[in-house]
């Protein structure tokens, strides 16, 4: 079974044309408004953020999130839905290096549950030093020292 | 004879969340009002991502967009309002220089 069949989407010429039209329309809109427009609203009330605005908003959110996490004195790792570490805060990097917990093997990209045993050991050591490792889940749940 | 009271201006600024152009328009409008309309202006901010129906009702189809509600006539401007002189002229706050 091909990807086309699974998705139930016909990769027809019409779709390709629509994609080109979409990109072309956005580019032309940016040209006509000197790049000063962020979003457009259709007559039906559907609002669409233009691509550049989406990128800027996403980057701005990322910077804000990083600033908040970096301001925390605790060691913080963000996990995705699969338990992989997607980023760590400044305190974490300062203590364990730019991208990894040296000696424990729990780095950005690694699977947290698989590393939990080692991390428990680390947490135990951290607790002993009054520096607990806090882990905040990407989904919004949070807890200290699993 | 009593001096006629200065007109009060009511603006509605349509933005899209905290996107850079919207934030810039907000800052420019605030600065413009502080300088040229101190104590006689009112600004309402409307986020089209939350209330698109209000944009449609005001004939706004792009953001950032400014609508001058009062005094009449209603004027719509699209963009970041960075060109202060042009904005003032469009709003009738300054006559074009000869």
gemmi code that builds the backbone of each chain (N, CA, C; Angstrom):
import gemmi

chains = {
    "A": [
        ("UNK", (0.845, -1.196, 0.000), (0.000, 0.000, 0.000), (0.887, 1.256, 0.000)),
        ("UNK", (0.606, 2.117, -0.880), (1.432, 3.324, -0.960), (0.953, 4.375, 0.043)),
        ("UNK", (1.828, 5.326, 0.287), (1.491, 6.412, 1.213), (0.258, 7.166, 0.722)),
        ("UNK", (0.157, 7.253, -0.601), (-0.958, 7.966, -1.214), (-2.284, 7.297, -0.863)),
        ("UNK", (-2.269, 5.958, -0.931), (-3.486, 5.210, -0.639), (-3.831, 5.276, 0.844)),
        ("UNK", (-2.793, 5.194, 1.693), (-3.027, 5.229, 3.135), (-3.679, 6.551, 3.521)),
        ("UNK", (-3.116, 7.612, 3.018), (-3.631, 8.929, 3.383), (-4.964, 9.225, 2.710)),
        ("UNK", (-5.258, 8.494, 1.657), (-6.500, 8.751, 0.936), (-6.463, 10.065, 0.170)),
        ("UNK", (-5.262, 10.488, -0.115), (-5.117, 11.760, -0.829), (-4.601, 11.495, -2.228)),
        ("UNK", (-5.265, 12.081, -3.140), (-4.833, 11.958, -4.519), (-3.861, 13.099, -4.825)),
        ("UNK", (-2.607, 12.744, -5.039), (-1.596, 13.770, -5.328), (-1.738, 14.312, -6.731)),
        ("UNK", (-2.894, 14.825, -7.000), (-3.207, 15.246, -8.366), (-2.550, 16.566, -8.736)),
        ("UNK", (-2.646, 16.862, -9.982), (-2.130, 18.134, -10.492), (-2.845, 19.306, -9.830)),
        ("UNK", (-4.133, 19.088, -9.528), (-4.911, 20.175, -8.922), (-4.320, 20.569, -7.561)),
        ("UNK", (-3.949, 19.547, -6.766), (-3.372, 19.836, -5.442), (-2.059, 20.590, -5.596)),
        ("UNK", (-1.249, 20.117, -6.526), (0.041, 20.785, -6.761), (-0.181, 22.234, -7.189)),
        ("UNK", (-1.164, 22.435, -8.025), (-1.482, 23.797, -8.490), (-1.955, 24.665, -7.327)),
        ("UNK", (-2.797, 24.055, -6.453), (-3.307, 24.805, -5.299), (-2.174, 25.205, -4.360)),
        ("UNK", (-1.220, 24.299, -4.173), (-0.074, 24.593, -3.305), (0.718, 25.764, -3.871)),
        ("UNK", (0.948, 25.706, -5.171), (1.670, 26.803, -5.829), (0.899, 28.118, -5.697)),
        ("UNK", (-0.407, 28.017, -5.870), (-1.265, 29.209, -5.759), (-1.187, 29.797, -4.361)),
        ("UNK", (-1.216, 28.899, -3.360), (-1.160, 29.314, -1.956), (0.129, 30.071, -1.667)),
        ("UNK", (1.238, 29.476, -2.079), (2.543, 30.128, -1.857), (2.643, 31.434, -2.637)),
        ("UNK", (2.155, 31.389, -3.863), (2.209, 32.580, -4.715), (1.378, 33.718, -4.142)),
        ("UNK", (0.204, 33.374, -3.636), (-0.699, 34.389, -3.070), (-0.066, 35.036, -1.845)),
        ("UNK", (0.558, 34.220, -1.014), (1.180, 34.744, 0.200), (2.353, 35.663, -0.139)),
        ("UNK", (3.113, 35.230, -1.116), (4.272, 36.038, -1.536), (3.818, 37.376, -2.126)),
        ("UNK", (2.779, 37.326, -2.938), (2.267, 38.547, -3.570), (1.686, 39.502, -2.523)),
        ("UNK", (1.013, 38.911, -1.544), (0.426, 39.698, -0.458), (1.527, 40.425, 0.322)),
        ("UNK", (2.603, 39.708, 0.573), (3.734, 40.308, 1.294), (4.333, 41.454, 0.491)),
        ("UNK", (4.404, 41.253, -0.834), (4.946, 42.304, -1.703), (4.053, 43.548, -1.698)),
        ("UNK", (2.765, 43.315, -1.822), (1.808, 44.432, -1.904), (1.718, 45.223, -0.606)),
        ("UNK", (1.977, 44.560, 0.526), (1.830, 45.231, 1.822), (3.186, 45.520, 2.458)),
        ("UNK", (4.233, 45.414, 1.682), (5.607, 45.652, 2.144), (5.944, 44.813, 3.374)),
        ("UNK", (5.369, 43.645, 3.448), (5.664, 42.726, 4.559), (5.100, 43.182, 5.894)),
        ("UNK", (4.147, 44.112, 5.868), (3.617, 44.656, 7.126), (2.360, 43.941, 7.616)),
        ("UNK", (1.953, 42.918, 6.885), (0.733, 42.207, 7.286), (1.090, 40.865, 7.920)),
        ("UNK", (0.438, 40.569, 9.038), (0.701, 39.334, 9.780), (-0.335, 38.252, 9.520)),
        ("UNK", (-1.558, 38.689, 9.328), (-2.651, 37.726, 9.210), (-3.718, 38.247, 8.265)),
        ("UNK", (-4.461, 37.327, 7.695), (-5.581, 37.706, 6.827), (-6.850, 37.001, 7.319)),
        ("UNK", (-7.959, 37.682, 7.138), (-9.250, 37.143, 7.575), (-10.133, 36.993, 6.348)),
        ("UNK", (-10.696, 35.804, 6.189), (-11.580, 35.602, 5.032), (-12.965, 36.170, 5.348)),
        ("UNK", (-13.785, 36.272, 4.333), (-15.156, 36.788, 4.554), (-15.948, 35.865, 5.469)),
        ("UNK", (-15.503, 34.602, 5.564), (-16.206, 33.654, 6.431), (-15.681, 33.709, 7.872)),
        ("UNK", (-14.689, 34.576, 8.106), (-14.164, 34.724, 9.470), (-13.017, 33.786, 9.786)),
        ("UNK", (-12.482, 33.147, 8.774), (-11.338, 32.265, 9.014), (-10.056, 33.103, 8.949)),
        ("UNK", (-9.299, 33.041, 10.043), (-8.076, 33.834, 10.120), (-6.877, 32.951, 9.819)),
        ("UNK", (-5.985, 33.471, 9.016), (-4.784, 32.705, 8.687), (-3.551, 33.560, 8.953)),
        ("UNK", (-2.680, 33.032, 9.816), (-1.417, 33.721, 10.061), (-0.509, 33.469, 8.876)),
        ("UNK", (0.120, 34.505, 8.378), (1.053, 34.310, 7.264), (2.310, 33.603, 7.782)),
        ("UNK", (3.003, 32.962, 6.867), (4.111, 32.078, 7.235), (5.180, 32.773, 8.083)),
        ("UNK", (5.580, 33.957, 7.667), (6.625, 34.666, 8.407), (6.169, 34.988, 9.832)),
        ("UNK", (4.923, 35.386, 9.961), (4.374, 35.696, 11.293), (4.340, 34.445, 12.159)),
        ("UNK", (4.009, 33.318, 11.538), (3.994, 32.054, 12.291), (5.377, 31.740, 12.833)),
        ("UNK", (6.386, 31.900, 11.980), (7.764, 31.608, 12.382), (8.182, 32.556, 13.506)),
        ("UNK", (7.881, 33.841, 13.332), (8.279, 34.830, 14.339), (7.583, 34.580, 15.673)),
        ("UNK", (6.324, 34.203, 15.611), (5.573, 33.930, 16.834), (6.135, 32.699, 17.544)),
        ("UNK", (6.451, 31.690, 16.766), (7.005, 30.456, 17.331), (8.361, 30.733, 17.970)),
        ("UNK", (9.207, 31.490, 17.259), (10.531, 31.827, 17.791), (10.414, 32.653, 19.062)),
        ("UNK", (9.478, 33.585, 19.045), (9.269, 34.451, 20.202), (8.824, 33.631, 21.412)),
        ("UNK", (7.936, 32.660, 21.180), (7.478, 31.792, 22.270), (8.631, 30.953, 22.805)),
        ("UNK", (9.470, 30.467, 21.882), (10.604, 29.633, 22.285), (11.590, 30.431, 23.134)),
        ("UNK", (11.837, 31.662, 22.714), (12.770, 32.529, 23.463), (12.219, 32.808, 24.860)),
        ("UNK", (10.915, 33.081, 24.911), (10.278, 33.382, 26.192), (10.342, 32.167, 27.119)),
        ("UNK", (10.030, 31.016, 26.567), (10.051, 29.786, 27.354), (11.460, 29.499, 27.868)),
        ("UNK", (12.434, 29.688, 26.989), (13.826, 29.444, 27.387), (14.245, 30.412, 28.482)),
        ("UNK", (13.818, 31.665, 28.360), (14.189, 32.679, 29.362), (13.626, 32.315, 30.725)),
        ("UNK", (12.383, 31.841, 30.733), (11.751, 31.461, 32.012), (12.482, 30.272, 32.621)),
        ("UNK", (12.732, 29.269, 31.796), (13.397, 28.070, 32.307), (14.825, 28.373, 32.756)),
        ("UNK", (15.508, 29.236, 32.009), (16.889, 29.572, 32.363), (16.960, 30.376, 33.655)),
        ("UNK", (15.875, 31.073, 33.975), (15.875, 31.876, 35.200), (15.687, 31.010, 36.454)),
        ("UNK", (15.249, 29.777, 36.243), (15.016, 28.900, 37.400), (16.340, 28.370, 37.949)),
        ("UNK", (16.443, 28.302, 39.260), (17.679, 27.771, 39.846), (17.766, 26.248, 39.749)),
        ("UNK", (16.622, 25.608, 39.502), (16.600, 24.140, 39.433), (17.109, 23.638, 38.091)),
        ("UNK", (17.491, 22.380, 38.061), (17.873, 21.732, 36.808), (16.597, 21.246, 36.144)),
        ("UNK", (16.322, 21.733, 34.947), (15.047, 21.414, 34.293), (15.293, 20.792, 32.919)),
        ("UNK", (14.586, 19.696, 32.673), (14.622, 19.082, 31.347), (13.195, 19.029, 30.813)),
        ("UNK", (13.022, 19.395, 29.560), (11.705, 19.306, 28.929), (11.635, 18.007, 28.134)),
        ("UNK", (10.523, 17.292, 28.335), (10.358, 16.019, 27.633), (9.212, 16.118, 26.638)),
        ("UNK", (9.322, 15.369, 25.551), (8.189, 15.319, 24.628), (7.239, 14.197, 25.059)),
        ("UNK", (6.210, 13.993, 24.279), (5.201, 12.999, 24.627), (5.741, 11.581, 24.735)),
        ("UNK", (6.856, 11.305, 24.062), (7.451, 9.964, 24.099), (8.486, 9.833, 25.209)),
        ("UNK", (8.666, 10.894, 25.959), (9.616, 10.835, 27.068), (11.035, 11.201, 26.683)),
        ("UNK", (11.213, 11.673, 25.468), (12.558, 12.086, 25.050), (12.844, 13.490, 25.538)),
        ("UNK", (14.066, 13.710, 25.970), (14.452, 15.046, 26.407), (14.620, 15.923, 25.174)),
        ("UNK", (13.873, 17.010, 25.130), (13.962, 17.900, 23.962), (14.815, 19.130, 24.242)),
        ("UNK", (14.883, 19.537, 25.481), (15.793, 20.628, 25.815), (16.025, 20.674, 27.314)),
        ("UNK", (17.091, 21.331, 27.680), (17.419, 21.477, 29.096), (17.692, 22.952, 29.373)),
        ("UNK", (17.559, 23.336, 30.630), (17.762, 24.757, 30.928), (19.232, 25.067, 31.208)),
        ("UNK", (19.492, 26.346, 31.408), (20.868, 26.819, 31.575), (21.548, 26.181, 32.789)),
        ("UNK", (20.758, 26.045, 33.866), (21.317, 25.474, 35.095), (21.786, 24.038, 34.841)),
        ("UNK", (21.001, 23.344, 34.073), (21.331, 21.961, 33.712), (22.616, 21.944, 32.883)),
        ("UNK", (22.643, 22.821, 31.856), (23.812, 22.869, 30.975), (25.060, 23.270, 31.747)),
        ("UNK", (24.864, 24.210, 32.676), (26.000, 24.703, 33.460), (26.599, 23.572, 34.296)),
        ("UNK", (25.732, 22.733, 34.826), (26.195, 21.669, 35.707), (26.731, 20.455, 34.964)),
        ("UNK", (26.068, 20.149, 33.837), (26.402, 18.881, 33.190), (26.965, 19.028, 31.785)),
        ("UNK", (27.199, 20.229, 31.336), (27.699, 20.424, 29.982), (26.609, 20.901, 29.067)),
        ("UNK", (26.996, 21.216, 27.842), (26.051, 21.858, 26.933), (24.911, 20.956, 26.513)),
        ("UNK", (25.139, 19.674, 26.445), (24.103, 18.843, 25.852), (23.899, 17.496, 26.544)),
        ("UNK", (24.609, 17.259, 27.608), (24.497, 15.920, 28.164), (24.772, 15.890, 29.657)),
        ("UNK", (24.213, 14.911, 30.267), (24.555, 14.652, 31.663), (25.748, 13.719, 31.623)),
        ("UNK", (26.884, 14.292, 31.805), (28.122, 13.530, 31.662), (28.155, 12.383, 32.675)),
        ("UNK", (28.427, 11.221, 32.151), (28.561, 10.078, 33.053), (27.256, 9.339, 33.284)),
        ("UNK", (26.145, 9.962, 32.970), (24.862, 9.295, 33.191), (24.244, 8.881, 31.860)),
        ("UNK", (24.562, 9.590, 30.793), (24.060, 9.219, 29.471), (22.685, 9.751, 29.165)),
        ("UNK", (22.210, 10.711, 29.954), (20.879, 11.262, 29.715), (21.025, 12.617, 29.025)),
        ("UNK", (20.957, 12.604, 27.710), (21.229, 13.825, 26.945), (19.997, 14.242, 26.164)),
        ("UNK", (20.067, 15.408, 25.568), (18.978, 15.859, 24.705), (18.795, 14.833, 23.596)),
        ("UNK", (17.593, 14.383, 23.408), (17.317, 13.377, 22.393), (17.205, 11.979, 22.954)),
        ("UNK", (17.743, 11.762, 24.141), (17.685, 10.417, 24.709), (16.327, 10.167, 25.345)),
        ("UNK", (16.000, 8.890, 25.474), (14.693, 8.520, 26.011), (14.731, 8.534, 27.530)),
        ("UNK", (13.921, 9.385, 28.100), (13.977, 9.579, 29.538), (13.643, 8.315, 30.329)),
        ("UNK", (12.531, 7.613, 30.001), (12.209, 6.415, 30.777), (13.344, 5.391, 30.800)),
        ("UNK", (14.014, 5.263, 29.650), (15.116, 4.296, 29.594), (16.283, 4.724, 30.461)),
        ("UNK", (16.362, 6.011, 30.655), (17.483, 6.533, 31.436), (17.095, 6.786, 32.895)),
        ("UNK", (15.845, 6.466, 33.209), (15.336, 6.876, 34.517), (16.116, 6.265, 35.675)),
        ("UNK", (16.554, 5.036, 35.461), (17.272, 4.390, 36.561), (18.544, 5.176, 36.883)),
        ("UNK", (19.267, 5.510, 35.822), (20.479, 6.291, 36.031), (20.149, 7.654, 36.620)),
        ("UNK", (19.009, 8.226, 36.136), (18.639, 9.555, 36.609), (18.239, 9.515, 38.086)),
        ("UNK", (17.604, 8.401, 38.461), (17.234, 8.273, 39.880), (18.484, 8.329, 40.746)),
        ("UNK", (19.506, 7.699, 40.237), (20.777, 7.727, 40.964), (21.270, 9.167, 41.044)),
        ("UNK", (21.145, 9.856, 39.912), (21.582, 11.253, 39.869), (20.757, 12.107, 40.827)),
        ("UNK", (19.432, 11.892, 40.766), (18.554, 12.663, 41.649), (18.902, 12.425, 43.103)),
        ("UNK", (19.190, 11.176, 43.393), (19.553, 10.834, 44.767), (20.780, 11.635, 45.182)),
        ("UNK", (21.731, 11.684, 44.252), (22.953, 12.450, 44.547), (22.644, 13.933, 44.673)),
        ("UNK", (21.771, 14.419, 43.769), (21.406, 15.852, 43.787), (20.719, 16.196, 45.102)),
        ("UNK", (19.791, 15.313, 45.509), (19.068, 15.569, 46.748), (20.037, 15.673, 47.904)),
        ("UNK", (21.002, 14.793, 47.844), (21.995, 14.802, 48.914), (22.736, 16.134, 48.953)),
        ("UNK", (22.810, 16.773, 47.782), (23.503, 18.064, 47.717), (22.498, 19.225, 47.774)),
        ("UNK", (21.249, 18.917, 48.130), (20.166, 19.907, 48.181), (19.955, 20.593, 46.836)),
        ("UNK", (20.158, 19.853, 45.751), (19.914, 20.406, 44.416), (19.065, 19.422, 43.618)),
        ("UNK", (17.778, 19.356, 43.901), (16.953, 18.380, 43.209), (16.835, 18.665, 41.718)),
        ("UNK", (16.724, 17.593, 40.949), (16.518, 17.734, 39.507), (15.019, 17.747, 39.248)),
        ("UNK", (14.508, 18.793, 38.660), (13.088, 18.875, 38.349), (12.897, 18.523, 36.884)),
        ("UNK", (11.880, 17.745, 36.652), (11.583, 17.384, 35.270), (10.175, 17.835, 34.939)),
        ("UNK", (10.054, 18.612, 33.939), (8.736, 19.097, 33.527), (8.379, 18.434, 32.202)),
        ("UNK", (7.196, 17.836, 32.172), (6.781, 17.159, 30.959), (6.258, 18.145, 29.934)),
        ("UNK", (6.497, 17.855, 28.696), (6.079, 18.703, 27.585), (4.569, 18.884, 27.582)),
        ("UNK", (3.876, 17.860, 28.066), (2.415, 17.890, 28.059), (1.855, 18.836, 29.108)),
        ("UNK", (2.692, 19.332, 29.969), (2.224, 20.277, 30.959), (2.265, 19.738, 32.377)),
        ("UNK", (2.285, 18.422, 32.524), (2.391, 17.864, 33.878), (3.797, 18.094, 34.390)),
        ("UNK", (3.917, 18.252, 35.654), (5.257, 18.435, 36.183), (5.393, 17.741, 37.521)),
        ("UNK", (6.572, 17.353, 37.792), (6.847, 16.760, 39.080), (8.330, 16.872, 39.358)),
        ("UNK", (8.651, 16.701, 40.570), (10.053, 16.823, 40.956), (10.635, 15.450, 41.211)),
        ("UNK", (11.832, 15.308, 40.796), (12.612, 14.122, 41.121), (11.844, 12.818, 40.992)),
        ("UNK", (11.653, 12.315, 39.789), (10.864, 11.079, 39.595), (11.480, 9.874, 40.308)),
    ],
    "B": [
        ("UNK", (-15.458, 84.360, 24.891), (-16.018, 83.191, 24.177), (-15.221, 81.930, 24.578)),
        ("UNK", (-15.995, 80.872, 24.857), (-15.326, 79.637, 25.278), (-14.656, 78.938, 24.107)),
        ("UNK", (-13.475, 78.436, 24.380), (-12.737, 77.719, 23.336), (-13.384, 76.343, 23.120)),
        ("UNK", (-13.652, 75.962, 21.869), (-14.287, 74.648, 21.661), (-13.411, 73.514, 22.191)),
        ("UNK", (-14.081, 72.530, 22.816), (-13.347, 71.414, 23.406), (-12.701, 70.551, 22.314)),
        ("UNK", (-11.460, 70.160, 22.537), (-10.747, 69.341, 21.547), (-11.460, 67.999, 21.363)),
        ("UNK", (-11.493, 67.561, 20.125), (-12.179, 66.308, 19.822), (-11.454, 65.110, 20.421)),
        ("UNK", (-12.241, 64.144, 20.855), (-11.664, 62.916, 21.381), (-11.648, 61.861, 20.277)),
        ("UNK", (-10.572, 61.138, 20.202), (-10.420, 60.128, 19.158), (-10.580, 58.728, 19.733)),
        ("UNK", (-11.331, 57.927, 19.022), (-11.485, 56.532, 19.435), (-10.939, 55.646, 18.316)),
        ("UNK", (-9.980, 54.809, 18.689), (-9.356, 53.911, 17.708), (-9.629, 52.457, 18.071)),
        ("UNK", (-9.660, 51.645, 17.055), (-9.723, 50.197, 17.255), (-8.580, 49.608, 16.439)),
        ("UNK", (-7.691, 48.914, 17.122), (-6.541, 48.321, 16.425), (-6.706, 46.811, 16.365)),
        ("UNK", (-6.736, 46.312, 15.161), (-6.850, 44.863, 14.966), (-5.453, 44.254, 14.872)),
        ("UNK", (-5.213, 43.246, 15.703), (-3.907, 42.601, 15.736), (-4.076, 41.087, 15.603)),
        ("UNK", (-2.960, 40.397, 15.392), (-2.968, 38.934, 15.369), (-2.023, 38.456, 16.466)),
        ("UNK", (-2.600, 38.184, 17.601), (-1.813, 37.711, 18.759), (-0.677, 38.691, 19.052)),
        ("UNK", (0.535, 38.140, 19.262), (1.685, 39.008, 19.561), (2.673, 38.998, 18.396)),
        ("UNK", (2.169, 38.894, 17.190), (3.058, 38.874, 16.026), (3.806, 40.207, 15.936)),
        ("UNK", (5.017, 40.188, 15.411), (5.853, 41.392, 15.408), (5.211, 42.619, 14.777)),
        ("UNK", (4.583, 42.466, 13.623), (3.963, 43.630, 12.980), (2.825, 44.196, 13.828)),
        ("UNK", (2.079, 43.310, 14.454), (0.981, 43.761, 15.314), (1.532, 44.495, 16.534)),
        ("UNK", (2.581, 43.936, 17.125), (3.197, 44.569, 18.304), (3.763, 45.938, 17.936)),
        ("UNK", (4.342, 46.022, 16.740), (4.918, 47.289, 16.281), (3.817, 48.334, 16.060)),
        ("UNK", (2.726, 47.898, 15.456), (1.597, 48.810, 15.225), (1.053, 49.330, 16.551)),
        ("UNK", (0.975, 48.443, 17.528), (0.478, 48.813, 18.853), (1.392, 49.876, 19.482)),
        ("UNK", (2.692, 49.631, 19.387), (3.668, 50.571, 19.966), (3.619, 51.916, 19.230)),
        ("UNK", (3.521, 51.855, 17.904), (3.481, 53.096, 17.119), (2.215, 53.906, 17.394)),
        ("UNK", (1.102, 53.211, 17.501), (-0.160, 53.914, 17.771), (-0.128, 54.554, 19.162)),
        ("UNK", (0.375, 53.820, 20.130), (0.465, 54.344, 21.497), (1.340, 55.602, 21.527)),
        ("UNK", (2.478, 55.526, 20.844), (3.399, 56.671, 20.817), (2.770, 57.859, 20.101)),
        ("UNK", (2.107, 57.563, 18.993), (1.460, 58.636, 18.218), (0.378, 59.340, 19.049)),
        ("UNK", (-0.417, 58.549, 19.744), (-1.496, 59.125, 20.559), (-0.922, 59.927, 21.734)),
        ("UNK", (0.129, 59.413, 22.325), (0.744, 60.099, 23.459), (1.286, 61.471, 23.018)),
        ("UNK", (1.830, 61.496, 21.814), (2.433, 62.739, 21.324), (1.401, 63.719, 20.777)),
        ("UNK", (0.484, 63.209, 19.982), (-0.422, 64.108, 19.252), (-1.824, 64.215, 19.852)),
        ("UNK", (-2.210, 63.240, 20.656), (-3.566, 63.274, 21.222), (-3.543, 62.999, 22.724)),
        ("UNK", (-2.705, 63.689, 23.462), (-2.616, 63.372, 24.895), (-3.935, 63.661, 25.612)),
        ("UNK", (-4.379, 62.670, 26.352), (-5.590, 62.842, 27.153), (-6.883, 62.871, 26.367)),
        ("UNK", (-6.815, 62.637, 25.083), (-8.076, 62.651, 24.301), (-8.095, 61.540, 23.250)),
        ("UNK", (-7.746, 60.401, 23.717), (-7.834, 59.247, 22.819), (-8.194, 57.984, 23.606)),
        ("UNK", (-8.727, 57.036, 22.854), (-9.104, 55.754, 23.441), (-8.724, 54.689, 22.424)),
        ("UNK", (-8.026, 53.669, 22.900), (-7.593, 52.609, 21.974), (-8.179, 51.273, 22.434)),
        ("UNK", (-8.834, 50.605, 21.504), (-9.328, 49.259, 21.792), (-8.528, 48.285, 20.935)),
        ("UNK", (-7.989, 47.267, 21.574), (-7.227, 46.262, 20.833), (-8.106, 45.029, 20.616)),
        ("UNK", (-8.185, 44.581, 19.374), (-8.981, 43.384, 19.064), (-8.080, 42.351, 18.389)),
        ("UNK", (-8.030, 41.165, 18.945), (-7.233, 40.082, 18.376), (-8.107, 39.294, 17.389)),
        ("UNK", (-7.728, 39.313, 16.123), (-8.556, 38.633, 15.107), (-8.534, 37.111, 15.246)),
        ("UNK", (-7.524, 36.607, 15.938), (-7.477, 35.159, 16.138), (-8.571, 34.734, 17.129)),
        ("UNK", (-8.944, 35.655, 18.000), (-9.998, 35.359, 18.979), (-11.364, 35.855, 18.518)),
        ("UNK", (-11.374, 36.994, 17.869), (-12.657, 37.580, 17.477), (-12.661, 38.014, 16.008)),
        ("UNK", (-12.612, 37.050, 15.096), (-12.587, 37.406, 13.673), (-13.869, 38.100, 13.224)),
        ("UNK", (-14.972, 37.793, 13.903), (-16.252, 38.379, 13.508), (-16.242, 39.901, 13.653)),
        ("UNK", (-15.462, 40.388, 14.601), (-15.395, 41.839, 14.794), (-14.627, 42.491, 13.639)),
        ("UNK", (-13.626, 41.777, 13.163), (-12.866, 42.297, 12.028), (-13.755, 42.389, 10.796)),
        ("UNK", (-14.525, 41.353, 10.570), (-15.421, 41.348, 9.405), (-16.438, 42.482, 9.519)),
        ("UNK", (-16.971, 42.651, 10.719), (-17.966, 43.713, 10.934), (-17.383, 45.095, 10.653)),
        ("UNK", (-16.083, 45.234, 10.894), (-15.423, 46.524, 10.662), (-14.801, 46.620, 9.272)),
        ("UNK", (-14.987, 45.582, 8.470), (-14.419, 45.600, 7.118), (-12.912, 45.450, 7.111)),
        ("UNK", (-12.389, 44.741, 8.111), (-10.942, 44.528, 8.209), (-10.619, 43.102, 7.777)),
        ("UNK", (-9.705, 42.971, 6.825), (-9.364, 41.636, 6.333), (-7.875, 41.323, 6.441)),
        ("UNK", (-7.138, 42.253, 7.030), (-5.701, 42.030, 7.251), (-5.316, 42.654, 8.581)),
        ("UNK", (-4.269, 42.129, 9.192), (-3.759, 42.749, 10.424), (-2.256, 42.984, 10.288)),
        ("UNK", (-1.711, 43.984, 10.958), (-2.412, 44.933, 11.814), (-3.222, 45.928, 10.993)),
        ("UNK", (-4.346, 46.324, 11.551), (-5.193, 47.320, 10.894), (-5.785, 48.251, 11.935)),
        ("UNK", (-5.767, 49.518, 11.602), (-6.295, 50.525, 12.520), (-7.594, 51.079, 11.959)),
        ("UNK", (-8.576, 51.193, 12.819), (-9.840, 51.818, 12.420), (-10.059, 53.024, 13.332)),
        ("UNK", (-10.222, 54.164, 12.715), (-10.568, 55.360, 13.501), (-12.093, 55.409, 13.545)),
        ("UNK", (-12.606, 55.247, 14.728), (-14.061, 55.186, 14.893), (-14.652, 56.597, 14.985)),
        ("UNK", (-14.084, 57.387, 15.873), (-14.520, 58.781, 16.007), (-13.302, 59.680, 16.085)),
        ("UNK", (-13.388, 60.893, 15.647), (-14.548, 61.506, 14.995), (-14.724, 60.977, 13.574)),
        ("UNK", (-15.900, 61.187, 13.044), (-16.139, 60.723, 11.678), (-15.298, 61.562, 10.702)),
        ("UNK", (-14.964, 61.058, 9.557), (-15.381, 59.779, 9.000), (-14.528, 58.624, 9.547)),
        ("UNK", (-15.094, 57.408, 9.436), (-14.349, 56.213, 9.826), (-13.216, 56.021, 8.819)),
        ("UNK", (-12.024, 55.792, 9.348), (-10.861, 55.598, 8.464), (-10.185, 54.286, 8.824)),
        ("UNK", (-9.813, 53.540, 7.801), (-9.108, 52.271, 8.019), (-7.697, 52.373, 7.454)),
        ("UNK", (-6.726, 51.926, 8.242), (-5.333, 51.903, 7.795), (-4.771, 50.519, 8.057)),
        ("UNK", (-4.015, 50.020, 7.101), (-3.400, 48.706, 7.288), (-1.890, 48.876, 7.370)),
        ("UNK", (-1.274, 48.153, 8.280), (0.188, 48.195, 8.392), (0.647, 48.538, 9.796)),
        ("UNK", (1.939, 48.751, 9.911), (2.545, 48.932, 11.237), (2.510, 50.372, 11.743)),
        ("UNK", (2.033, 51.305, 10.934), (1.935, 52.733, 11.298), (3.311, 53.331, 11.567)),
        ("UNK", (4.316, 52.760, 10.923), (5.686, 53.221, 11.135), (5.927, 54.595, 10.511)),
        ("UNK", (5.285, 54.845, 9.375), (5.450, 56.155, 8.725), (4.503, 57.150, 9.391)),
        ("UNK", (5.022, 57.783, 10.416), (4.208, 58.640, 11.279), (3.490, 59.750, 10.523)),
        ("UNK", (4.220, 60.465, 9.665), (3.618, 61.592, 8.941), (2.450, 61.128, 8.074)),
        ("UNK", (2.680, 60.042, 7.374), (1.619, 59.513, 6.502), (0.419, 59.081, 7.336)),
        ("UNK", (0.686, 58.497, 8.480), (-0.401, 58.050, 9.360), (-1.193, 59.252, 9.879)),
        ("UNK", (-0.469, 60.284, 10.311), (-1.133, 61.486, 10.822), (-2.001, 62.135, 9.749)),
        ("UNK", (-1.468, 62.185, 8.547), (-2.229, 62.775, 7.436), (-3.471, 61.942, 7.132)),
        ("UNK", (-3.288, 60.637, 7.116), (-4.418, 59.759, 6.807), (-5.519, 59.880, 7.865)),
        ("UNK", (-5.105, 60.145, 9.096), (-6.076, 60.255, 10.184), (-6.644, 61.671, 10.304)),
        ("UNK", (-6.134, 62.559, 9.449), (-6.621, 63.936, 9.471), (-6.056, 64.741, 10.617)),
        ("UNK", (-4.946, 64.296, 11.164), (-4.331, 65.007, 12.294), (-3.268, 65.998, 11.841)),
        ("UNK", (-2.917, 65.897, 10.587), (-1.900, 66.806, 10.057), (-2.153, 67.010, 8.575)),
        ("UNK", (-2.060, 68.230, 8.142), (-2.279, 68.493, 6.714), (-0.983, 68.247, 5.953)),
        ("UNK", (-1.091, 67.729, 4.746), (0.130, 67.467, 3.984), (0.906, 68.761, 3.713)),
        ("UNK", (2.237, 68.663, 3.836), (3.053, 69.852, 3.594), (3.073, 70.171, 2.109)),
        ("UNK", (3.151, 71.450, 1.805), (3.087, 71.881, 0.414), (4.365, 71.539, -0.319)),
    ],
}
model = gemmi.Model(1)
for chain_id, residues in chains.items():
    chain = gemmi.Chain(chain_id)
    for i, (resn, *xyz) in enumerate(residues, 1):
        res = gemmi.Residue()
        res.name, res.seqid = resn, gemmi.SeqId(i, " ")
        for name, pos in zip(("N", "CA", "C"), xyz):
            atom = gemmi.Atom()
            atom.name, atom.element = name, gemmi.Element(name[0])
            atom.pos, atom.b_iso = gemmi.Position(*pos), 0.0
            res.add_atom(atom)
        chain.add_residue(res)
    model.add_chain(chain)
structure = gemmi.Structure()
structure.add_model(model)
structure.setup_entities()
